Amino acid sequence: MAVGVPFERVADTSLDASVGLTLAVPVGNRALVDAGGQLDLYYYDQLSELRNVFDSSDVGVVAGGKNLLFRFDGSYRSDRVRPTPEFEILANQTVTALAGLTTVRFGGRHQLTLSFDERRIRIQDLLTSEGELPAGNNLDRRETGYRLHLERRLTRRATAVVEGDYESIDFDVRPDDTNAYGAAAGVTFSPRGNVRGDAIAGFKRIQSELGADADFNGLVSRLGLTARLNQRIGWGTEFLRDAFPSLLGNDRFFVANRVAASVFVYFERRFYVNPIIAFGRNTWRRPKSGR
């Protein structure tokens, strides 16, 4: 994979591992409060300066019943993380996040979920060269997203899905704030009790405030399949094509194409190991004019 380090990009092999714990406390018959923490280990074979252990914590509240459900989550994180999936680049940053969703079931066959999330991101130190990412506080930003997810059950083993979303990135000092709009439709299916999958395709637009030459308009898609072989072993595969706003100084967006395969090894019902192998490519298109 491509790894961002001072002065050059270097190919390396990495291993990611996560372990977490969540505590949930019922409040009456229709509410639940939960809190949890997680440790993420990133190990690099050659680039020892990129090895680290990250931590996160969150608290959430769930209230409602079978036909109407509310959930709110808040979290704060201060550590070394990767501020963009474009490269394996580390930065010291703090993230304050708030998220919420409402799920409504109606008509016996329909389920509607409305959700939002907001993240305030501040960069303290960027552990990479200026050629990889803008330096200093140019990456400080507020990310906001609103999403709609509608399901209609067609049969016992198939459900139609319609999705819509809006996302915005507002930088503190940079002029290239970005808005993204998307709509998609597809189906989730379960031909057998231990096999599940989904096939979703749609359209996405990424619009930069610097002008139309920086925009993306195109198709996105997602195809996934998981299966349980027995009580302890399962597997999954996924294909993804999507476009995302870029945090790099010379680009406005990038298109990600990825194929992933994974194995689930269950030790207990809620404790499992999930190694993942992913192959993919990010493609950047620089605008014809602008900055």
Protein Blocks (a to p, Z undefined) as FASTA:
>chain_A
ZZddehiacddddddddddddddddehjlbccdddddddddddfklmmlgccdddddddd
deddfklccddddddddddddfbfkbccddddddddddddddddehhlaccddddddddd
ddfbdcbdfklpcghjllgccdddddddddddfblmbccdddddddddddfkbmkbccdd
dddddddddfbfkbccdddddddddddfkbjklpccdddddddddddfblmbccdddddd
dddddfbfkbcbdcdddddddddddfbfklccddddddddddddddfbdZZ
